[in-house]
Structures are given as C-alpha cells and as structure tokens.
Amino acid sequence: MQLVYLSPVPWASFAQRPHKFVEWFQARHGDRVLWIDPYPTRFPELSDLRRIVSRSAIQGKEDAKPGANAWLTVLKPRSLPIEPGPGSGAINRLLWTELMNKVASFVSVKETCLVIGKPSELALQLTKRHFDIPRVYDAMDDFAAFYGGFSSWAMRRREDRIAANVSMLLASSTALLERFSGNVPKPVLAHNACATEVLPDAGVARYSGKPVFGYVGTIANWFDWPLVIRLAIANPETVVRLIGPVYSPPPAPLPKNIELVPACPHPEAIEMMQNFSAGLIPFKINALTSSVDPIKYYEYRALGLPVISTSFGEMALRGNLHGVSIINHATDLQGLLQLVKDYQPELEEIRNFRSENSWYARFDAVNLFGNALAS
C-alpha cells in the first residue's frame, strides 16, 4: 500500500510526529510515499516573519535529514494566503490543478491510503475526490485554538467536515479523543511518542554537576514565564536552562540562574538534555494546551529524567506516575530539588519505557491498515 500524507509541517523541518508516521509506514509496508507540505491556512500576521527567520536559523542543518529517498516524493502546494476567506477554496483550486493531477496519478497506480495531518481546504477537497480509498485523519493538535476569530471558526468547521469524511480517526490526546467521541468513525487514541532510535544508550550516566532544571522547545504564549521565574528564585543553587526560540519574552528581568540557549538541531538538543537533572514542561493551562500530549515528556522519561510539569492537557493525567511532579503557582517549589535527587530509575524501567513509547510501538498498536481498510 502507498501513502499520501498531507502534513502540518514541512518535510525539511526537524522530525516530528508526521515524519515518524511516514517513516514507520514505509518501514512496515516498504512502499512509496507522496508527502504534501503545508500552506497558509489563516491570514498572514506580522509575527509570521519573525518565525520564518527563526526557523531558517536551524533549518539549514535539519535539511540534511534524508529527503531524496527513492520512496519519497515531496510536493509543495502553490496558494494565495487567503484561506479561510470566502471563496478561497475555489480560487486556490486553480493553483492546485497540477498537484491534484499528481495525486490522482499516484493513487491510480496501486492501493493507496490518504492521511491528513492538518485540516485545510486542500485536504477536504482530496478526501472528497478520493472517497474510494482509505482516508485517515491524525488529529494531533486542537488547530482551531491556535487561531482567533473567523479563522478559528473556519478551521473548526473544516476539521469537523474532514473528520466526518474519513474512514479512521486517530487522536493524540485524551481531550481530542473526547472531542471526537461522537464522530463516526469513532476515534482511536494514539498518544505521541519519541524517536528512541536516536537516543544514547539507556545506561549512560546522568550529569552529576550543578543541578539543572532544563526545558527544550519553543517559548511562546503558552509558556508560563512567571512560574519558571518563581522556580528559579526558589532554587538558587540550580540552573534553569531554557533551550529554544523565544517568541514570548519574559515579563520581568530574569534571575541570574536562568540561562537562555538558542534553538539548535535535535541531536544537539538531546546531548544537552543529558546534562539535565530534571525536564521542565511549564505550560499555561488554557484552551491552547488542553489537547496537548508533549513529545518532550517522552524524551525526558526515555533519558531517565524526572519530569516537572504543570497540569495541562495529557500531563494532567500523569500526576501519579513515578518520576512526574505536577506543579502550579501554589506549589512549594523549594522541595522540588530533593524530589529530583530522590528519583533514581532502574535501568530496566528506562528500557521498558523506551520499548513501550517508541513511534514504531505507538503506530503498530493502532492497526492502521486493518482499521482503515475495514471501514
């Protein structure tokens, strides 16, 4: 079986759930993949320019990720930045003629599965045009929550229409599972995971120097700066190391023990994580984070790190797990350092976590081919 994958992120970005899904598909089925890069699905904003510049700072290195595989073809849709305006689908359809023809030609060769990683007018048109093949919607975010006003309403409506026109629906978090609980077909829970194959051996000793509370990821409007500042002040003997692009600046001068490290390629980030004493996930609790299952949780745990997180999204269900500390603005943050020191996982625990939470294990459990084909 072949695969057409409409991705929410470009192929030439760092490996995320879409890349891992495609790599899993190809490894398990050994057939061709037609990857379709995303295009703008909301009106442009001035802040987009800064994000493009920030991504380009690390994307050159990430482009080294194999992209010329014989089994992979990457298409980049042409479009005007007018979605979700009225008539945008009809207008952009004129620019999608060549792409649509390539998809139709690809699908006609042999049995093919269509997977949608992000709602869009293009995705909706392809599900309708190829209604006779297995169609999967992989809901990995509450995309409408990232938008505002009319764009948010239009994204929600478009997503509902796509969900109603697929033969299988995956949900990456419990909140998304509940959101689509009334959908036909019923959603299947498929949490995020991590690329265990790129991690160092589970037996590598953790850094034993000055305690480091570390975070790797984007710092945007979902990042709880006040809580992180309080954490640093309450633990002056630690380093709070934040690695990633900063789109939401701190609201006040930072304590001296907070370090800001620029974004870097993922392999370098993994190396820096090995120097952490604990992994931070300090997200605000709001509509934007309510459906999130953070991949960094799996990476931290797979490296044998304890996790310090707020009670957002899927993390709200993990407060009783060994090695997970849930915090908020009322928590006694001074006691965290001792909790971190007390967490000493057995080697077998780390290996079992990796085995159960690799991308291959996650997607194997879904039984994609059987479920999608049977619908």
N, C-alpha and C positions, 0 to 999 in steps of 0.2 A: 504493500500500500504506500502511495505517495502522500505528501503533506503540503498543503498551502497554509501558511501561517501569517496572519495579519498582526504585526507586533506593536506594542505600545512604546517600544524603544528601538532605536536604530541597531542594525547588526553590528556596526562599528562602535558600539559603546561597550562598557565593561559588562561582563557576563552576569545576567540576571535570570529570573525565572523563565522568561521566553527563550533565551539561548539554551538553558539547560533542558527545557522541554524538547526543543528541536534536536539537541544532541542525543537525548535519550531516545527519541523517536527513531533517529537514523541508526543508532547503535542497536536498537531492538529489532528494527524492521529492515535496515540496510537499503533504503530506497531514497529517491530524490526528494528534495525539499525546495519549495518556492517560498522564499521569505519576502514579505512586503513591509518595507519601512513605514513608520507613521508619518502623517502630515498634520498640519494645524487643524484642530477641531474646536477652536474658540477664536474669538477676535484677538489680534495681537496686542500686547501691552509693552510699555517701555522697559519693564523689568526683564522681558524675554531676552533683550540684547545682552544684559549682564550675564544671564545664564548661559547663553551661547558662547560668550568669551570664556567663561569659567570652564565649561566642558571642553573647549578646544585646548585648554592648557594641559589636560591629561589625555585627551582622546588620541593624540598622535601616537603615544606609546601603546594605547589599547588597540589601535588599529592593527597591531602586529598579530592579534588573535586571528587564527586561520579563517580567511574569508573567501579563499579561492578553491575550496573543496570541490571536487568533481560532482558531488551530490547536491551542492547548494547553488541556487540562483537567487540573487538579491535584486528586488525591484524597488524603485523609489517613485512613488506617485507624484505626478505634477498636480498642483492645485492652487487656487487662489485662496488667500486667508479670509474667507467669507463664511465658512461654516461656524455657527449654525444658523446663519441668516436665512430668511425666506428665499426659496429657490436656489439655495447654494448647491444642493444635490444635482439639480438639472444643469446648472452652469458647469460645475466641476466634472460632470459626467462627460462633457465634451473633451476634457483633458485626460480622461481615464480610458478613452477608447482603445488605445494601444495596449494598456495594461490589462484591460478586460479581455482583450483578444488573446493575450499571452496566457492568462489564467485559463481561459476556455480551451486553448490548445494543450496546455499542460494536463488539465483534467481529462481530456478526451483520450489520452494515451493508455491509461490504466486506472484501476480503482484508486481513488484519492479521498483524503479526509481534509476538511476545511476547519481550521481552528482560529478563533477570533480572540485576540488578547486585549483588545480595547474597542469599545463601541465607536462607530463612525458611520457616516453616510456611505462610504465605500464598502464597509463591512456589511451593512444592511443590504445594499444592492447585490453583493456577491452571494449572500445567503439566499436571497430570493431567486437569483439567476441559476444557482446550483443547488436547488432544493432536493435533487435526487441523489445527492451524495451525503455521507455522514458529516454533520456540522456540530462543532463543539464551541461553546463559549467558556473560556477560562477566566472567571471573574476574580481578579487578583487585587482589586482596589475599589473603593467607592469613588469612581471617577467624577461623579457629579459634585462631590464635596470639594473638589479642587477648583471648581468654577464658582461663579456668582451670577445672580440674576437670571437673565434669559438663557445664557449659556449653560447654567446648571440645570435648569428645567429641560432644555432641549437634550442635554446629554442623558438625563434620567429617562426621558421618553424614548430616546433612541435605544438605550440599553434594554428597556423593557420589551421593545419590539424585537430586538435581536434574541433575547432570552426565550421569547415565545416561538422563535423560528429555528431553533437548533434541536439536535437530536440528543445532546448531552450537555449538562451544565456543571462545571467544576467551581467550587468556592474555596478560596484560600483561607478563610477565617470563619469562625462560628457566627459572627454578625452577618456576614454575607450569606452564609447558609440559611440563616433565619430570614433575611430579606427576601430570598427567592424561594422560601418554603412553599408558597402557593403556586409556584410555577409548574408547568408541565412541559418538559420532564422535570422531575424533582432534582434538586442539586445534589452533588456528591462532594463531601468535604475532602479537600486535598491541600493540606497545610503547605506552607513554604518549607524549605529545607536548606541544605548548604552543600557546596562543592567539596565534599570530603576528600576527593582525589587530589586536590591541590594543597591540602593541609600537611604540615610536618608530622612526623611520627607522633603518635599519642603519648609516647614515653618521654618526649622532650621536656626537660625540667622547666618550670616557670621561673621567671626572673626573680631574684632574691634580694634586689637592692631596695631603694626607697619605694614605698607603696605607690602604685599608680592606679587611679580610677580613670579608665580610658573609654573614649567614645570614637567610633568610626562611622561616618555618614554625613549626609547633608545637614547643615544647620539652617533651618528655615523657620517659618512662622509656627510650626508645630513643636519647636524646641523650647523647653521650659528653662529659660535663662535664669530667672530668679531662684529656682530650686537648685540649679547647678552652682550658682554663686554661694548660696547658703551651705551647700555640701562642702565646697572648698574652704569656706571660713570655719566650718565646724571641724574640719580635719586638716589643720595647717601643716601637719607632718607628712601629708600625702601630696602627690602631683595629680592634678586633674588635667588629663591630656585629651584635647578635642581635635580629631583629625578629619578634615573635610572642608568643602566650600562653605563660606558663611554668607547666606542671603538675608539673614535676620541678625543684625548687630546686637550686641549686649546692651541692656537698658542702663547700665551703670559701669563705672570703671571696674575692671576685673581684679580680683585678688592676685597676688604675686604667684601663687601656686597653680594658677590656671594657665596652661600652655595651648596656644592655637597653632596647629600644624596644617599646612596647605594640603589640598587634595592630592592624591597620588595613585598610581596604578594599584590594582587589587593585590598583587603579590607583595608589594612593599607594605601595604596596609596589614597584611597577615603577619609579616615579620614584626611590625611594630606592636601588634596585638599580643605577641608572645612576651612582651615586656610589661603587659598589664597585670595588675593584681586582681582586678575585677572589671567587668564590662558594663558600661552605663547605657541605659536607654531612657533618657529623661524627656519623654514626650508629654505635651499637654493632653488633657483629657477633653476631647471635643468631637464634633462630627467628622472632622478630617481624619482623626486617628482611631475612631471607633471600630473600623473594619480592618485594621492593620495587623498582620502577623509578621513581625520584623525578622528579616533574614539574619540580622546581626545577632539575634538571640541564639540561633542555631550555631553560628560561627563561634560565639563566645563559649557556649557549652561544649562544642566539639574540640575546643582548645583546652578544656579543663578549667575554664574560668567561672567563678561565681558571677551572677548577674544582678545588677542593681537597677530596678526599673520602676517607672510609675505604673499605675493601674489602668492602662489604656488598652483598647482592643483585645487581642488574644492574650496579652500579658496579664489581664485582669483575672484570667482563669488559671494562672500558674503560680499564685502566691504560696501554695502549699508544697511546691516541688523543692526537692533538695538542691541547694545552691542558688535559689532565687529569693531575693529580698525586694519586696514591694515597698516603695516609699511615697510620701506625699509631703505637703508643706507642714504637717503637724508631727512628722516623724522625728525621733531623736537621732539626728544624723551622726552624732559623735560615736554611737555604738556600732556603726557600720564597719569600721576598720577591724574590730575584733571578730565580727561575723565573717569577714573576708579571710582573716588569718585562720579561722577555725575550719574553713571549707577545704578539705583535702580529699578530693575524689580518688577512688581506686582506679587503677589503670583499666580494669575490666569495665568499669562504669563508663569511662570515656569512649572506649572502643564500642560498647553496646550502643551508646548514644549516636555515634557516627554511623553505625550499621543501620540503625532504625530511622535516621534522619538525613540520609543522602538523597539527592534528587532522583537517583535511579530507584531507590526503595519507595520513594513517595509516589512516583508515577507508575511503577509496577503495580502498586496496590490498587490503583484506580481501575484497572482492567479496561483501558480506553477502547481498545479495538472491539472487545466483546460488547460493551455497553453502547457505544456509539453505533455500531453496526446493527445491533439488535433493535434499536429504536426506530 
